């Protein structure tokens, strides 16, 4: 079993695996070269291109796990909302009222339109060295809802926040449920070791709404997938959340909790490391700094990680608190990886 799979089982005895969110993307010269000849949609939907984008940083930086290069909004396209990139994502229409929910298409059969993700994963798995892990991913129901209402999870999202309580979120989830389950099932059957459920909007709503509205929907999602694939393992990433949010998830069958950079890694591990593996959580903004300024911050981050007991570190997936930002120097990515390997080699 490779070190990534050992870590998400909290059984890794050696160096923690490293994988970054958005490790394949705009900062990377390999991606930029492909983007010169191909539109973003083609890079996602052509399985051969998606495989090549995914494998680029594995070859170049030797990350310990690959994550499918795709976009979390394709289920919304499958539900009839349209999707284009100009260059950011744009939908043809949004959920502005409860009545708009009736415009959504639903059903597991819609996942046939996402088969390109499964084919890309099969190609990646066939080309990936055995010692590397492989992740699929989907957007969490809340985050997909925010995009369906507001087109984003940034800026003015007050209408999406209101929609969590006014019936739109409930109706949206009913339409999404079978499609998302089928999508996750496709990814596992194509070779994913774990599927990451990305909930970047989790911290945008009140904690009580998260507990009452979001957690039950996540519980349904995981239970439905587990009924089809009992061994399924999930990584759940939430942003702008803290211990109260994490404890609201305590009954869910997730294997790994991804967290942002707002809490020291040692504190996160102390809080939840006896229940889940932890992914994260260096601040990706700091990778934009000159090396002379970045180096002491990396030293401090890894020194904090070294205060965590080896037993708890057996469940650490080392990485960032969110995705690699455009403009990040590749040399800083190498610095992170090289330092981590030096410090944790023993």
BELKA-V268597 format. One record per run of one state. SS is the DSSP state (hx for helix, st for strand, lp for the rest). FROM is the first residue (numbers start at 1). TO is the last residue. If there is no record, write none. Layout:
{{SS/FROM/TO} {SS/FROM/TO}}
This chain:
{{lp/1/2} {hx/3/8} {lp/9/17} {st/18/18} {lp/19/20} {st/21/21} {lp/22/28} {hx/29/35} {lp/36/39} {hx/40/45} {lp/46/46} {hx/47/61} {lp/62/64} {st/65/67} {lp/68/73} {hx/74/81} {lp/82/83} {st/84/85} {lp/86/88} {st/89/90} {lp/91/97} {hx/98/103} {lp/104/107} {hx/108/127} {lp/128/132} {st/133/139} {lp/140/140} {hx/141/150} {lp/151/157} {hx/158/163} {lp/164/167} {hx/168/189} {lp/190/193} {st/194/199} {lp/200/201} {hx/202/204} {lp/205/206} {hx/207/228} {lp/229/233} {st/234/238} {lp/239/242} {hx/243/248} {lp/249/255} {st/256/258} {lp/259/264} {hx/265/272} {lp/273/276} {st/277/282} {lp/283/283} {hx/284/288} {lp/289/290} {hx/291/306} {lp/307/309} {hx/310/313} {lp/314/315} {st/316/320} {lp/321/322} {st/323/323} {lp/324/329} {hx/330/344} {lp/345/346}}
